[in-house]
């Protein structure tokens, strides 16, 4: 039962430690290439006061409240699923999403902005600055979509008449 909570804490804690390191550095150090990435990752020091792409940045109370409500609902679902056998994909989706969301919510509440700190230098991603919490949320959403597509595909295969 404690394992999902520990993974959530590990994701959020790792992201918050990286954010603290970025925040402790002078802004003049950024942007800079991440050592060992062969130019694929650039480090930044960016403060996002809204949702992704600064959406709703003029509504800070709403930007704090919406994630709290969504996280509360997701945590309730996880609490319901934890004691149940199986549902490991759903549990992983919730752990990834909650871990990333917790880190970003902590930023929103304590700093009034989210610290974003890296970009991936491929195509349109060059223009987007992420943090580990964002990647975790994205991974959770991607896993949820992938899981649902597989379920639909397997149901479709089972419903098909034989020989077709």
Secondary structure by P-SEA (a helix, b strand, c coil): caaaaaaaaaaaaaaaaaaaaaaaccccccccccccccccbbbbbccccccccccccccaaaaaaaaaaaaaaaaaaaaaacccccaaaaaaaaaaaaaaaaaaaaaaaaccbbbbcccccccccccccccaaaaaaaaaaaaaaaaaaaaaaaaaaaaccccc
